[in-house]
Amino acid sequence: MRRREFLTNAGAGLAAASAGAALGANAVAGTSTGAGHLSRPAPEASAPSLPPSRPAIEGLPSCSPQQPTILTSRGRIPFPLIRATPDRIISLTVCTRPFRATGARIESERLGRKTIVHNYGHGGSGWSLSWGSATLAVREVMKTREREIAVIGCGVIGLTSAIMAQRAGLKVRIYAKDQPPDVRSVLATGNWSPNSRYCSEEGAIPELVQRWEEMARISFRMYQSLLGLPGDPIEWRDGYRLLDEAFINQPRHPTDEPHYPNLEERLPNLVPQIETMLPGTHPFPTALVRRYSVLVFNLSSYSRLLISDFLAAGGVIETREFEKPGDISRLRERTVVNCTGYGARALFGDESIIPVRGQLMRLVPQPEVTYGLQYNDRFYMLPRRDGILLQSQAPGDFGNASTTPDREAAERTVQSVAELNHRILDAAAATCA
Protein backbone atom coordinates (compact mmCIF):
# COMPACT_ATOMS: atom_id res chain seq x y z
CA MET A 1 0.00 0.00 0.00
CA ARG A 2 1.35 3.44 -0.95
CA ARG A 3 1.91 5.45 2.25
CA ARG A 4 1.41 8.97 0.94
CA GLU A 5 -1.94 10.03 2.37
CA PHE A 6 -1.57 13.14 4.49
CA LEU A 7 -2.51 11.72 7.91
CA THR A 8 -0.22 12.25 10.83
CA ASN A 9 -1.60 10.41 13.81
CA ALA A 10 -1.51 6.81 14.81
CA GLY A 11 -5.13 6.80 15.91
CA ALA A 12 -6.39 7.39 12.42
CA GLY A 13 -3.95 4.92 10.96
CA LEU A 14 -4.96 2.14 13.35
CA ALA A 15 -8.65 2.43 12.57
CA ALA A 16 -8.69 3.41 8.91
CA ALA A 17 -9.55 -0.09 7.79
CA SER A 18 -12.86 -0.08 9.66
CA ALA A 19 -13.81 3.40 8.52
CA GLY A 20 -12.60 3.21 4.93
CA ALA A 21 -15.74 1.50 3.65
CA ALA A 22 -17.74 4.69 4.11
CA LEU A 23 -17.07 5.84 0.57
CA GLY A 24 -16.10 2.56 -1.03
CA ALA A 25 -12.77 1.38 -2.32
CA ASN A 26 -11.72 4.83 -3.52
CA ALA A 27 -11.93 6.38 -0.05
CA VAL A 28 -8.57 7.42 1.32
CA ALA A 29 -7.70 5.32 4.36
CA GLY A 30 -5.84 7.14 7.12
CA THR A 31 -2.24 6.13 7.71
CA SER A 32 0.34 6.99 10.29
CA THR A 33 3.20 8.02 8.06
CA GLY A 34 4.06 11.15 9.94
CA ALA A 35 3.14 14.81 9.99
CA GLY A 36 3.34 16.59 6.70
CA HIS A 37 2.79 13.80 4.18
CA LEU A 38 1.37 14.96 0.87
CA SER A 39 0.11 12.83 -1.98
CA ARG A 40 0.38 15.45 -4.71
CA PRO A 41 2.29 18.70 -5.29
CA ALA A 42 1.58 21.72 -3.11
CA PRO A 43 0.03 24.85 -4.65
CA GLU A 44 2.33 26.93 -6.84
CA ALA A 45 3.97 30.03 -5.39
CA SER A 46 1.72 32.16 -7.58
CA ALA A 47 -1.43 31.03 -5.76
CA PRO A 48 -3.78 34.01 -5.29
CA SER A 49 -3.90 35.72 -1.94
CA LEU A 50 -7.00 35.72 0.25
CA PRO A 51 -9.73 37.77 -1.47
CA PRO A 52 -9.96 41.21 0.14
CA SER A 53 -13.75 40.92 0.32
CA ARG A 54 -13.35 38.31 3.06
CA PRO A 55 -12.66 39.69 6.54
CA ALA A 56 -10.11 37.97 8.78
CA ILE A 57 -11.63 35.22 10.90
CA GLU A 58 -11.57 36.56 14.45
CA GLY A 59 -14.15 34.18 15.94
CA LEU A 60 -17.89 34.71 16.21
CA PRO A 61 -20.07 35.02 19.31
CA SER A 62 -22.11 31.96 20.20
CA CYS A 63 -25.32 33.84 19.47
CA SER A 64 -24.38 34.41 15.82
CA PRO A 65 -26.55 32.59 13.27
CA GLN A 66 -23.30 31.67 11.51
CA GLN A 67 -21.62 30.17 14.57
CA PRO A 68 -20.33 26.69 13.63
CA THR A 69 -21.25 24.00 16.16
CA ILE A 70 -20.43 20.37 16.69
CA LEU A 71 -22.57 17.66 18.24
CA THR A 72 -21.19 16.14 21.44
CA SER A 73 -22.58 14.13 24.34
CA ARG A 74 -23.45 17.49 25.91
CA GLY A 75 -25.40 18.63 22.89
CA ARG A 76 -24.30 21.17 20.33
CA ILE A 77 -21.42 23.40 21.41
CA PRO A 78 -19.66 26.27 19.59
CA PHE A 79 -16.81 25.22 17.31
CA PRO A 80 -14.02 27.85 17.49
CA LEU A 81 -12.16 28.54 14.26
CA ILE A 82 -8.45 29.10 13.73
CA ARG A 83 -7.56 32.77 13.41
CA ALA A 84 -5.74 32.29 10.13
CA THR A 85 -3.86 35.40 9.03
CA PRO A 86 -0.13 35.58 8.15
CA ASP A 87 0.55 38.20 10.83
CA ARG A 88 -0.27 35.59 13.50
CA ILE A 89 2.75 33.45 12.53
CA ILE A 90 5.07 33.67 15.54
CA SER A 91 7.54 30.93 14.59
CA LEU A 92 8.72 29.34 11.35
CA THR A 93 11.20 26.47 11.62
CA VAL A 94 12.59 23.62 9.53
CA CYS A 95 14.03 20.34 10.76
CA THR A 96 15.40 17.23 9.04
CA ARG A 97 13.94 13.89 10.05
CA PRO A 98 16.58 11.11 10.06
CA PHE A 99 14.97 8.36 7.94
CA ARG A 100 16.62 4.95 7.67
CA ALA A 101 15.10 2.29 5.42
CA THR A 102 15.99 -0.34 8.02
CA GLY A 103 14.61 1.62 10.98
CA ALA A 104 16.42 3.02 13.99
CA ARG A 105 19.95 1.84 14.67
CA ILE A 106 20.07 0.40 18.20
CA GLU A 107 23.20 -1.69 18.56
CA SER A 108 26.67 -1.74 20.12
CA GLU A 109 29.99 -1.09 18.41
CA ARG A 110 33.57 -1.10 19.68
CA LEU A 111 35.57 2.10 19.12
CA GLY A 112 39.06 1.58 20.47
CA ARG A 113 38.67 0.94 24.20
CA LYS A 114 35.12 2.26 24.29
CA THR A 115 31.74 0.71 23.60
CA ILE A 116 29.39 2.86 21.54
CA VAL A 117 25.69 2.06 21.87
CA HIS A 118 23.95 3.65 18.90
CA ASN A 119 20.39 4.96 19.28
CA TYR A 120 19.45 7.08 16.27
CA GLY A 121 17.62 7.09 12.94
CA HIS A 122 13.96 7.13 14.04
CA GLY A 123 12.57 9.06 11.06
CA GLY A 124 9.55 11.05 12.21
CA SER A 125 8.92 8.73 15.17
CA GLY A 126 11.54 9.93 17.65
CA TRP A 127 9.21 11.43 20.24
CA SER A 128 6.69 8.62 19.89
CA LEU A 129 9.20 5.77 20.29
CA SER A 130 11.70 7.48 22.59
CA TRP A 131 11.00 5.58 25.84
CA GLY A 132 10.95 2.20 24.14
CA SER A 133 14.03 3.02 22.12
CA ALA A 134 15.83 4.13 25.30
CA THR A 135 14.84 0.89 27.02
CA LEU A 136 16.43 -1.18 24.25
CA ALA A 137 19.56 0.99 24.24
CA VAL A 138 19.99 0.66 28.02
CA ARG A 139 19.78 -3.12 27.69
CA GLU A 140 22.88 -2.90 25.49
CA VAL A 141 24.53 -0.55 27.99
CA MET A 142 23.98 -2.97 30.88
CA LYS A 143 25.91 -5.69 29.03
CA THR A 144 29.08 -3.61 29.44
CA ARG A 145 28.76 -3.67 33.28
CA GLU A 146 29.93 -0.05 33.44
CA ARG A 147 28.36 2.02 36.23
CA GLU A 148 29.16 5.44 34.76
CA ILE A 149 28.20 6.18 31.16
CA ALA A 150 28.07 9.05 28.71
CA VAL A 151 25.22 10.07 26.42
CA ILE A 152 25.93 12.19 23.34
CA GLY A 153 22.97 14.36 22.40
CA CYS A 154 20.40 16.28 24.43
CA GLY A 155 17.35 15.85 22.25
CA VAL A 156 14.44 13.61 23.18
CA ILE A 157 16.35 10.38 22.41
CA GLY A 158 19.36 11.50 24.44
CA LEU A 159 17.31 12.66 27.41
CA THR A 160 15.11 9.57 27.60
CA SER A 161 18.15 7.30 27.19
CA ALA A 162 19.89 9.13 30.03
CA ILE A 163 16.84 8.93 32.31
CA MET A 164 16.31 5.23 31.64
CA ALA A 165 19.99 4.60 32.40
CA GLN A 166 19.59 6.48 35.69
CA ARG A 167 16.59 4.35 36.56
CA ALA A 168 18.79 1.31 35.98
CA GLY A 169 21.13 2.60 38.68
CA LEU A 170 23.79 4.20 36.46
CA LYS A 171 25.55 7.54 36.77
CA VAL A 172 25.05 9.52 33.56
CA ARG A 173 26.69 12.55 31.97
CA ILE A 174 25.22 14.10 28.81
CA TYR A 175 27.59 15.71 26.32
CA ALA A 176 25.94 17.95 23.74
CA LYS A 177 26.55 21.01 21.63
CA ASP A 178 23.00 22.28 22.24
CA GLN A 179 20.22 21.85 24.77
CA PRO A 180 16.47 22.43 24.38
CA PRO A 181 15.07 24.59 22.93
CA ASP A 182 17.99 24.62 20.46
CA VAL A 183 17.98 20.92 19.49
CA ARG A 184 16.46 19.44 16.34
CA SER A 185 13.85 17.31 18.10
CA VAL A 186 12.15 20.38 19.60
CA LEU A 187 11.26 21.38 16.02
CA ALA A 188 8.98 18.34 15.66
CA THR A 189 5.20 18.47 15.34
CA GLY A 190 4.64 16.79 18.69
CA ASN A 191 2.00 14.12 18.16
CA TRP A 192 1.89 10.36 18.67
CA SER A 193 3.07 8.98 15.32
CA PRO A 194 5.12 5.82 15.99
CA ASN A 195 5.20 4.81 12.32
CA SER A 196 6.09 8.17 10.82
CA ARG A 197 8.68 7.28 8.19
CA TYR A 198 10.16 4.68 10.52
CA CYS A 199 11.31 2.26 7.83
CA SER A 200 10.60 1.18 4.27
CA GLU A 201 8.42 -1.74 3.25
CA GLU A 202 11.51 -3.54 2.04
CA GLY A 203 13.30 -2.94 5.32
CA ALA A 204 10.47 -4.20 7.53
CA ILE A 205 11.90 -7.64 8.27
CA PRO A 206 10.20 -9.63 11.07
CA GLU A 207 12.89 -8.83 13.65
CA LEU A 208 12.62 -5.10 12.98
CA VAL A 209 8.82 -5.14 13.13
CA GLN A 210 8.84 -7.02 16.43
CA ARG A 211 11.32 -4.54 17.90
CA TRP A 212 9.22 -1.60 16.66
CA GLU A 213 6.13 -3.04 18.36
CA GLU A 214 7.98 -3.45 21.64
CA MET A 215 9.24 0.14 21.51
CA ALA A 216 5.78 1.49 20.66
CA ARG A 217 4.08 -0.35 23.51
CA ILE A 218 6.71 0.65 26.09
CA SER A 219 6.51 4.29 25.00
CA PHE A 220 2.72 4.37 24.99
CA ARG A 221 2.56 3.05 28.56
CA MET A 222 5.07 5.65 29.69
CA TYR A 223 3.09 8.48 28.11
CA GLN A 224 -0.06 7.42 29.93
CA SER A 225 1.83 7.85 33.21
CA LEU A 226 2.68 11.45 32.26
CA LEU A 227 -0.92 12.57 31.78
CA GLY A 228 -2.30 15.18 34.17
CA LEU A 229 1.04 16.62 35.27
CA PRO A 230 1.47 20.38 35.80
CA GLY A 231 1.96 22.17 32.52
CA ASP A 232 0.16 19.42 30.58
CA PRO A 233 3.31 17.98 28.97
CA ILE A 234 1.20 15.17 27.52
CA GLU A 235 -2.52 15.27 26.73
CA TRP A 236 -5.15 13.70 24.51
CA ARG A 237 -6.87 15.70 21.77
CA ASP A 238 -9.63 14.89 19.30
CA GLY A 239 -9.04 15.69 15.65
CA TYR A 240 -10.92 15.70 12.35
CA ARG A 241 -9.76 14.34 9.01
CA LEU A 242 -11.56 16.16 6.16
CA LEU A 243 -11.68 14.75 2.66
CA ASP A 244 -13.32 16.35 -0.37
CA GLU A 245 -14.84 14.04 -2.95
CA ALA A 246 -12.49 15.29 -5.69
CA PHE A 247 -9.49 14.47 -3.51
CA ILE A 248 -10.82 11.01 -2.66
CA ASN A 249 -11.34 10.08 -6.30
CA GLN A 250 -8.13 11.60 -7.66
CA PRO A 251 -5.42 9.03 -8.48
CA ARG A 252 -2.28 9.33 -6.40
CA HIS A 253 0.86 10.44 -8.19
CA PRO A 254 4.12 8.53 -7.71
CA THR A 255 6.71 10.24 -5.51
CA ASP A 256 10.36 9.89 -4.73
CA GLU A 257 9.59 8.46 -1.29
CA PRO A 258 9.64 4.72 -0.56
CA HIS A 259 6.61 2.67 0.34
CA TYR A 260 6.02 2.54 4.09
CA PRO A 261 4.71 -0.57 5.88
CA ASN A 262 1.48 -0.60 7.87
CA LEU A 263 3.06 -1.35 11.22
CA GLU A 264 0.06 -0.03 13.15
CA GLU A 265 -1.85 -3.23 12.50
CA ARG A 266 0.34 -4.79 15.19
CA LEU A 267 -1.15 -2.43 17.80
CA PRO A 268 -4.87 -3.25 17.83
CA ASN A 269 -6.96 -1.44 20.45
CA LEU A 270 -4.02 0.61 21.68
CA VAL A 271 -5.65 3.96 20.85
CA PRO A 272 -9.31 4.95 20.32
CA GLN A 273 -10.76 3.89 16.99
CA ILE A 274 -11.51 6.35 14.23
CA GLU A 275 -15.15 7.38 13.78
CA THR A 276 -16.85 8.36 10.54
CA MET A 277 -19.12 11.27 11.43
CA LEU A 278 -22.67 11.52 10.12
CA PRO A 279 -23.95 14.62 8.27
CA GLY A 280 -25.50 17.13 10.64
CA THR A 281 -23.20 16.27 13.54
CA HIS A 282 -20.35 18.52 12.42
CA PRO A 283 -19.81 21.86 10.65
CA PHE A 284 -17.48 20.64 7.90
CA PRO A 285 -18.42 21.03 4.21
CA THR A 286 -16.52 17.96 2.95
CA ALA A 287 -17.65 14.61 1.58
CA LEU A 288 -16.07 12.61 4.37
CA VAL A 289 -15.27 13.54 7.97
CA ARG A 290 -13.48 11.24 10.38
CA ARG A 291 -12.86 11.92 14.05
CA TYR A 292 -9.80 10.51 15.78
CA SER A 293 -7.99 10.90 19.10
CA VAL A 294 -4.27 11.51 19.34
CA LEU A 295 -1.63 12.10 22.01
CA VAL A 296 -0.12 15.57 21.91
CA PHE A 297 3.35 16.36 23.27
CA ASN A 298 3.59 19.97 24.42
CA LEU A 299 7.27 20.09 23.66
CA SER A 300 8.18 23.20 25.66
CA SER A 301 6.87 21.89 28.98
CA TYR A 302 7.74 18.27 28.20
CA SER A 303 11.38 19.08 27.38
CA ARG A 304 11.71 21.02 30.63
CA LEU A 305 10.24 18.06 32.50
CA LEU A 306 12.80 15.68 31.00
CA ILE A 307 15.74 17.95 31.81
CA SER A 308 14.46 18.56 35.35
CA ASP A 309 14.04 14.84 36.00
CA PHE A 310 17.53 14.10 34.66
CA LEU A 311 19.22 16.79 36.74
CA ALA A 312 17.20 15.93 39.87
CA ALA A 313 18.50 12.36 39.66
CA GLY A 314 22.10 13.60 39.73
CA GLY A 315 22.69 13.92 36.00
CA VAL A 316 25.19 16.36 34.54
CA ILE A 317 25.04 18.14 31.17
CA GLU A 318 28.35 19.28 29.67
CA THR A 319 28.57 21.41 26.54
CA ARG A 320 30.81 19.75 23.97
CA GLU A 321 30.86 19.35 20.21
CA PHE A 322 31.95 16.18 18.40
CA GLU A 323 33.23 16.40 14.84
CA LYS A 324 34.68 12.92 14.35
CA PRO A 325 34.57 9.55 16.13
CA GLY A 326 38.07 10.14 17.51
CA ASP A 327 36.69 12.98 19.67
CA ILE A 328 34.73 10.39 21.64
CA SER A 329 37.92 8.62 22.70
CA ARG A 330 38.79 11.56 24.96
CA LEU A 331 35.69 11.11 27.14
CA ARG A 332 36.22 9.75 30.65
CA GLU A 333 33.38 7.22 30.34
CA ARG A 334 34.05 3.88 28.63
CA THR A 335 30.45 3.28 27.52
CA VAL A 336 28.86 5.95 25.35
CA VAL A 337 25.29 6.10 24.03
CA ASN A 338 25.20 7.88 20.66
CA CYS A 339 21.91 9.80 20.36
CA THR A 340 22.91 12.33 17.70
CA GLY A 341 19.96 11.75 15.35
CA TYR A 342 20.57 13.23 11.91
CA GLY A 343 23.99 14.37 13.16
CA ALA A 344 25.14 10.73 13.10
CA ARG A 345 25.33 10.97 9.32
CA ALA A 346 28.27 13.38 9.56
CA LEU A 347 29.78 12.16 12.85
CA PHE A 348 29.90 8.45 11.94
CA GLY A 349 29.62 8.67 8.15
CA ASP A 350 26.29 6.81 8.14
CA GLU A 351 25.04 7.34 4.60
CA SER A 352 21.96 5.21 5.33
CA ILE A 353 20.41 8.27 7.01
CA ILE A 354 18.26 10.19 4.55
CA PRO A 355 17.11 13.70 5.50
CA VAL A 356 13.43 14.51 5.15
CA ARG A 357 12.78 18.22 5.34
CA GLY A 358 9.81 19.35 7.42
CA GLN A 359 8.65 22.96 7.83
CA LEU A 360 6.52 23.94 10.81
CA MET A 361 4.88 27.18 11.78
CA ARG A 362 3.27 28.25 15.00
CA LEU A 363 0.40 30.69 15.18
CA VAL A 364 -0.49 32.67 18.31
CA PRO A 365 -1.98 30.22 20.85
CA GLN A 366 -5.77 29.88 21.02
CA PRO A 367 -6.66 28.08 24.26
CA GLU A 368 -10.24 27.63 23.04
CA VAL A 369 -9.05 25.50 20.11
CA THR A 370 -8.66 21.94 21.43
CA TYR A 371 -9.04 19.94 18.21
CA GLY A 372 -6.65 18.81 15.51
CA LEU A 373 -7.41 19.16 11.81
CA GLN A 374 -6.25 17.54 8.58
CA TYR A 375 -7.65 18.79 5.29
CA ASN A 376 -7.01 16.72 2.15
CA ASP A 377 -3.30 17.20 1.49
CA ARG A 378 -3.46 20.94 2.14
CA PHE A 379 -2.37 21.10 5.78
CA TYR A 380 -2.14 19.42 9.16
CA MET A 381 -3.02 21.40 12.30
CA LEU A 382 -2.24 20.44 15.89
CA PRO A 383 -3.21 22.54 18.94
CA ARG A 384 -0.38 22.82 21.44
CA ARG A 385 -0.10 24.99 24.52
CA ASP A 386 2.64 27.05 22.87
CA GLY A 387 0.70 27.74 19.68
CA ILE A 388 -1.37 26.40 16.80
CA LEU A 389 0.96 24.10 14.85
CA LEU A 390 0.58 24.05 11.06
CA GLN A 391 2.45 21.90 8.59
CA SER A 392 2.26 21.08 4.92
CA GLN A 393 4.69 18.90 3.01
CA ALA A 394 6.25 20.03 -0.27
CA PRO A 395 7.39 17.90 -3.20
CA GLY A 396 11.10 17.27 -3.04
CA ASP A 397 11.30 17.28 0.77
CA PHE A 398 12.44 13.65 0.86
CA GLY A 399 16.23 13.68 0.67
CA ASN A 400 16.31 17.46 1.16
CA ALA A 401 18.69 18.60 3.91
CA SER A 402 17.93 22.31 3.56
CA THR A 403 16.81 24.02 6.76
CA THR A 404 16.00 27.39 5.19
CA PRO A 405 12.39 28.43 5.97
CA ASP A 406 10.02 29.18 3.09
CA ARG A 407 7.81 32.10 4.14
CA GLU A 408 5.72 32.05 0.96
CA ALA A 409 4.85 28.38 1.47
CA ALA A 410 3.92 29.13 5.08
CA GLU A 411 1.56 31.91 4.05
CA ARG A 412 -0.06 29.63 1.45
CA THR A 413 -0.74 27.14 4.23
CA VAL A 414 -2.34 29.84 6.38
CA GLN A 415 -4.44 30.85 3.37
CA SER A 416 -5.67 27.27 3.02
CA VAL A 417 -6.86 27.38 6.64
CA ALA A 418 -8.64 30.70 6.03
CA GLU A 419 -10.35 29.34 2.92
CA LEU A 420 -11.58 26.31 4.85
CA ASN A 421 -12.89 28.65 7.56
CA HIS A 422 -14.97 30.48 4.97
CA ARG A 423 -16.38 27.22 3.64
CA ILE A 424 -17.33 26.20 7.19
CA LEU A 425 -19.04 29.53 7.82
CA ASP A 426 -20.90 29.41 4.52
CA ALA A 427 -22.14 25.91 5.32
CA ALA A 428 -23.24 27.06 8.79
CA ALA A 429 -25.08 30.05 7.30
CA ALA A 430 -26.85 27.81 4.79
CA THR A 431 -27.96 25.54 7.62
CA CYS A 432 -29.36 28.47 9.59
CA ALA A 433 -31.14 29.97 6.56
GIWO-V445550 format. One line per field, one symbol per residue. phi: phi as a letter, one per 30 degrees, with the letter a starting at -180 (. if undefined). burial: 1 if it has 16 or more other ideal C-beta (glycine too) atoms within 10 Angstrom, else 0. Layout:
phi=???
burial=???
This chain:
phi=.dcbddbcbdedddcdddcddebiddddddbccjdjdbcaededddeddeeddcdddcjcdddddcddbbdbdcjdbecdcddcbedcdcabbbbcdddbecidcbacbdbicccccdbaicicceddceddddddddedddddidcbbcbcjbddddddddddddddjccbbccadbbecccddddddjbdbdcdhdaceddddedddddddddddddddddddcdideihdbacbdbbccbdddddddddddbddddcdcddddbdidbeddbdddejcbcdccdbbbcbbbdccddddddddddddddddjdbccdacccaeddddddddccbccbchddddddciddddcdbdbcbbcceebeddbccabbhcdabbbdcdclddbbbdcdiddiccdcddcddddddddddddddedddddddddddd
burial=0111111111111111001100100011111111111110010000000100000010010000001111000000011111111101100101111111101111000000011111111111111111111111110111000100111111111111111111000101111100110011111111111111111100110001101110110111011001000000111111111111001100000010110111110110011011111000011111111111111111111110111011000010100001001001001010111111111110110100111111111110010010111111111111111011111111001101000001001111111111111111101100000
